[in-house]
Amino acid sequence: MRFSYGLTLSEIVDSSLLRRARLLSGARGLDRVVHGLQVIPMAGPADGLREGDLVIASNPWPERDGDVGRLLHKLTESNVSALVVEACPPKRTVPRDAVELGDRLVLPILVLPSSIPASSVVHSVAALFMKYQTAFHNLIEFRQKVFIEEVLMERGLQGVADAVARIINNPIAIEEFVTYTRVYSGAEGDKATRAGLTPYSDMFPRARLQSLLRLPSTETAKASAVCPIRIGDEVMGYVQAWVVNRPLVGLDIETLQRAALAASILISYRRSVVQAENRQKDDLLADLLWQTTLPEQTIHNRARALGVDLSRPAVAIVVGAPQLADRPDHLRRIRSFIEGRPFGSRDLVGQTGTSITILHFPEGTSPALAAKKLHDWAKRTQHTLGSDLGLERLQMGAGTVQQGIKGIRLSHMQAMRAMEVAHLVHNSSVCLYTELGALRLLSAITDPAELQDYLETTIGPVVKHDRERKTELIASLRVFVDTDGNLAEASKKLFVHPNTLKYRIRKIQELTGLDPRLGRDRLTLAMALQVMDLLAVREGRNVVGVASGPFSS
């Protein structure tokens, strides 16, 4: 006989016929939780025992002490809560060895008086459990109604957190992974931090957190209890309670689980609404950026229906990474994060292919200040998403501020080019189109054959020489160009003697017919290096490699 609600052994002893039993041993185990009843023959096999069972022997104490020792060890191995035995026959007592063994094993042993048979104890304990279980289910049902009211009143996750905090009288945090939403009740975010209440997501890396929350049981850590929020097999977040005002009991854990269910209903509903809105935004962006046959007025009308005024100056921002083509779940996470922490309050965010496009409407700030704000926001977003999703090459590009639908299309094209070569500019993953320099012209060339031909007719022989003879002419050329032909500074950065660098420069001149010491030739070689990097980016190779062709690595 098993019960979903547990009672401690001391509670059962105080409220059933066991109050008339005599405790022989294992007093330290009276706080054990009982989850079931199991009746066994005292001298027979003890099979089918489970953790938390209150074991009741159906006949008196056996005559052979060896049988008793084996039974007590078997009960301890099964993690039962206690053993109840009937009174001994006349002129027989429980052996002292058995009492001492029970104390060593911390196994409570209770002996019934001769007037109470084991069957009466079974009925008494079962009735006690039924009484508590009825009250327990009534209370849980009431608490479930409280959570349902929060859902119907549309107070969101904050309403659920407030309700749980009131019920269990302890601080609560609820976090949703997809939108990175975290709400507190009973302790605001800064107060919780000062009080040492660490949110569960700050204890573990997110990948580890996902695996922990997939466990079927409630996970506990750092004086807190955590219940996962699940939708189907997907873990969407967690509900966390801190042990501050009073200890948590089984009823509180059940309350957390009901709160997690209410949170999953809220998240499911919001997800369905958001998915419908996102489809509308995606369709609008697709038509805005690529559907040139639609009348502009039609696009303006659809945008106004979504609260977007396309007549205002706008700038396009594109977020992407090579890995996103195979990870639609990451795309959804990136979009949700950006929508929750937008660059501007009226931004239009949507998915275009395997990237996320943001249409930002500046609020009249100067171009320099707007560029700085965009850089700061993009770097914060890139850092959070990169570390959270493990996307080391998450890139962002931004176009220029433009007016009208045609201008927005131009800004989006600029943003795509800037994103493509973002890490080639200042070695950054965030790039504005205005920062591209010569790459602004090169990125407009979409024919790889033309770029390849330029590469092969300039530094192609140098690349081939490096590959075949294991030299470092290209690396030396890069540094020499970056230092504007300053031999002393370049040799210092390369950790080589100036004469060694002079030899390499002469070798490059010999192979290409171009003298890196002359301004015009150095510019030609610098352009060739950028062409090589651009081709490497487009082919998904590391920029230190070379483009495909007869001299490829």
HUGI-V469978 format. One record per residue. PHI is phi in whole degrees, 0 to 359 (* if undefined). OMEGA is omega in whole degrees, -180 to 180 (NA if undefined). D_CENTER is the distance of its C-alpha to the mean C-alpha in whole Angstrom. Layout:
# HUGI-V469978
{{PHI,OMEGA,D_CENTER} {PHI,OMEGA,D_CENTER}}
This chain:
# HUGI-V469978
{{*,-178,40} {243,-179,37} {233,-180,35} {287,-179,32} {253,-178,33} {262,173,33} {237,176,36} {288,-179,37} {298,-180,40} {294,177,42} {295,180,41} {292,-180,43} {298,-177,46} {286,-170,47} {242,180,47} {220,179,48} {298,-179,51} {293,177,50} {293,178,51} {266,179,54} {278,179,53} {254,180,54} {276,-178,51} {271,-174,52} {203,174,49} {72,-179,45} {299,-180,45} {290,-178,42} {260,-178,40} {289,179,41} {270,178,37} {295,-178,36} {266,180,35} {260,179,37} {241,-178,35} {191,177,38} {242,178,42} {219,179,43} {257,-178,47} {226,172,48} {284,-175,52} {298,-176,53} {257,-178,54} {263,-180,53} {289,179,49} {257,-177,46} {257,175,44} {75,-180,41} {284,179,40} {229,-180,36} {301,179,34} {88,179,35} {286,166,38} {265,-173,42} {270,180,44} {243,-179,48} {279,-174,51} {270,177,53} {215,-174,56} {293,-179,57} {298,-179,57} {290,-178,58} {280,-177,61} {268,-178,59} {294,-179,57} {299,179,56} {296,-180,54} {295,-179,53} {299,179,51} {297,-180,49} {296,-178,48} {297,178,47} {295,179,45} {296,179,43} {295,-180,42} {294,179,40} {298,-179,39} {276,179,37} {58,176,36} {287,-176,38} {275,-177,39} {193,176,43} {237,177,46} {244,-179,49} {235,177,52} {285,-178,55} {298,179,58} {287,176,60} {298,178,64} {305,178,67} {65,177,68} {233,177,64} {232,177,61} {288,-178,58} {301,179,58} {298,-180,57} {300,-180,55} {293,178,53} {295,180,52} {295,178,52} {295,178,49} {299,178,47} {292,179,47} {296,-179,46} {276,-176,43} {51,178,42} {250,178,43} {297,175,45} {239,-180,48} {244,179,50} {251,-178,53} {281,172,55} {290,-176,58} {296,-177,61} {277,-177,61} {242,177,57} {281,-179,57} {298,-178,53} {298,179,53} {294,179,53} {294,179,50} {301,-180,48} {296,-178,49} {295,-179,49} {291,179,45} {297,179,44} {296,178,46} {298,179,44} {297,-179,40} {297,179,41} {297,-180,42} {293,-177,39} {292,177,37} {297,178,39} {297,180,38} {298,-178,34} {293,177,34} {297,180,36} {291,179,33} {297,179,30} {297,178,32} {297,-179,32} {293,177,29} {297,177,28} {297,178,30} {299,-179,29} {293,179,25} {297,177,27} {299,178,29} {296,179,26} {295,-177,24} {293,180,28} {280,176,28} {57,175,25} {271,173,24} {71,-178,21} {296,179,18} {296,178,20} {296,178,23} {295,180,21} {298,180,20} {297,-179,24} {295,-180,25} {296,-179,23} {300,178,24} {294,-174,28} {289,-174,28} {262,176,27} {56,177,28} {211,179,25} {296,-176,22} {229,169,19} {228,174,16} {235,179,14} {234,175,10} {248,-173,9} {289,-170,6} {296,-178,8} {260,179,10} {58,-180,8} {269,176,11} {227,179,12} {237,180,16} {239,169,18} {211,-177,22} {89,176,24} {196,179,23} {294,-174,22} {307,-178,19} {290,178,21} {295,-180,23} {297,-180,21} {295,-180,20} {295,-179,24} {278,180,24} {80,178,22} {271,-174,19} {275,175,16} {300,-176,13} {303,-177,11} {289,177,8} {271,-179,10} {274,-173,12} {225,168,10} {301,-173,8} {300,179,4} {297,178,6} {293,-180,8} {299,179,7} {301,-179,6} {292,179,10} {296,-177,11} {284,176,11} {279,178,12} {295,-178,15} {292,-178,18} {267,178,19} {291,180,18} {271,178,16} {243,179,18} {198,175,17} {51,177,19} {56,177,22} {215,175,19} {241,-175,18} {229,176,15} {239,180,15} {287,172,12} {261,-175,13} {243,167,14} {237,-172,15} {67,178,17} {268,-175,15} {268,176,12} {272,-174,9} {259,-178,9} {164,-179,8} {204,171,11} {246,-176,14} {236,175,15} {239,176,19} {265,177,21} {273,-176,24} {238,-174,26} {272,179,29} {200,179,30} {295,176,28} {271,177,26} {246,-177,28} {302,179,28} {296,178,28} {293,178,26} {296,177,23} {297,178,24} {296,177,24} {299,180,20} {294,176,20} {293,177,22} {296,177,20} {297,177,17} {295,178,19} {298,179,20} {296,180,17} {294,177,16} {296,179,20} {299,-178,19} {294,179,16} {298,-180,18} {297,-179,21} {295,179,19} {297,-180,17} {295,178,21} {294,-179,22} {296,180,20} {299,178,20} {295,179,24} {295,-179,24} {295,178,22} {299,178,24} {295,179,27} {295,180,26} {297,179,25} {296,179,29} {297,-179,30} {296,180,28} {299,179,30} {290,-179,33} {296,-173,33} {272,-171,32} {231,-175,34} {273,-175,36} {279,-178,40} {272,180,42} {286,174,41} {299,-178,43} {299,-180,41} {296,177,42} {298,179,40} {294,178,37} {300,-179,38} {295,180,38} {295,179,35} {294,179,33} {297,177,35} {296,178,34} {262,179,30} {80,-177,31} {246,179,31} {256,-177,35} {282,179,35} {279,179,38} {277,175,37} {301,-176,36} {218,175,32} {229,179,30} {266,176,28} {235,-178,25} {238,179,23} {240,-180,19} {198,177,19} {199,-179,18} {303,-176,20} {285,-172,17} {291,-180,17} {299,-178,20} {255,-176,18} {229,178,15} {299,179,15} {294,177,12} {294,178,11} {301,179,14} {297,-180,13} {295,180,10} {298,-180,12} {298,-179,15} {298,-180,13} {297,-178,12} {293,178,15} {294,178,17} {282,180,15} {226,-174,17} {290,175,20} {290,177,22} {224,-175,25} {293,-177,25} {250,-178,27} {295,172,25} {256,-177,25} {244,179,22} {204,179,22} {261,177,21} {236,-176,24} {69,-180,24} {254,177,21} {220,177,20} {252,179,19} {251,177,23} {243,174,23} {258,-175,27} {255,-180,27} {249,-177,30} {299,-178,31} {260,173,33} {82,177,36} {283,180,35} {294,-180,37} {303,-179,36} {294,180,35} {292,179,33} {298,179,31} {296,179,30} {295,179,29} {299,180,27} {296,179,25} {300,-178,25} {297,-180,23} {297,-178,21} {296,-179,20} {291,177,19} {298,-180,17} {295,-179,15} {298,-179,15} {296,-179,14} {297,-177,11} {291,-179,10} {297,-179,12} {286,-177,10} {285,-177,6} {264,-179,8} {72,179,10} {264,-176,13} {291,-176,16} {247,176,18} {293,-174,17} {237,178,20} {227,176,21} {227,-180,25} {230,177,27} {274,178,31} {259,179,34} {290,-177,34} {227,-179,36} {243,175,38} {82,-175,39} {294,179,37} {296,177,39} {295,178,37} {296,178,34} {298,178,34} {295,180,36} {298,179,33} {294,177,30} {298,178,32} {296,-180,32} {297,178,28} {297,179,28} {293,179,30} {296,179,29} {296,-177,25} {301,-175,27} {244,-173,29} {306,-174,26} {281,173,26} {274,-179,30} {256,-180,30} {55,180,30} {52,-176,28} {245,176,25} {264,179,22} {236,-175,23} {217,172,27} {265,-180,29} {301,-180,32} {290,-180,35} {265,-172,33} {290,-178,34} {63,-179,38} {295,179,39} {296,177,36} {299,178,37} {280,-177,40} {295,-177,39} {292,178,35} {283,178,38} {275,-176,40} {265,-179,38} {275,-178,40} {295,-179,39} {296,180,43} {293,178,44} {293,180,41} {298,-180,42} {296,178,46} {298,-179,46} {295,-176,44} {292,-178,46} {271,177,49} {244,-174,48} {260,179,46} {306,180,46} {297,180,48} {291,179,46} {298,180,43} {297,178,45} {297,178,47} {300,-176,44} {291,-175,43} {282,-174,46} {249,177,47} {57,177,44} {264,-177,45} {232,-178,43} {291,-179,45} {296,179,42} {298,179,40} {293,179,43} {297,179,43} {303,-177,40} {295,-179,41} {297,178,44} {291,-178,43} {296,180,41} {263,177,43} {57,176,46} {76,179,48} {277,-174,48} {298,-177,49} {295,-179,49} {294,-179,46} {294,-180,44} {295,178,46} {294,179,45} {293,-180,41} {273,-178,42} {58,177,43} {229,177,47} {289,179,50} {307,179,51} {293,177,54} {296,179,51} {293,177,49} {300,179,53} {298,-179,53} {295,179,50} {297,178,51} {297,180,54} {294,178,53} {298,178,50} {298,180,53} {295,-177,55} {281,-173,53} {252,-174,52} {78,180,55} {245,-178,53} {264,-179,53} {299,-179,50} {280,179,52} {266,-174,53} {305,-177,51} {293,180,52} {294,179,51} {295,177,48} {297,178,47} {298,180,47} {292,178,45} {297,177,42} {297,180,42} {296,177,42} {298,180,39} {291,175,37} {297,179,38} {299,179,37} {294,-179,34} {298,178,33} {296,179,34} {297,179,32} {297,-178,29} {294,179,30} {265,175,31} {74,178,27} {256,177,29} {293,-175,28} {293,177,31} {281,177,33} {279,180,34} {232,180,37} {288,179,37} {290,-179,38} {151,-177,42} {293,180,45} {244,-177,44} {288,180,40} {278,NA,38}}
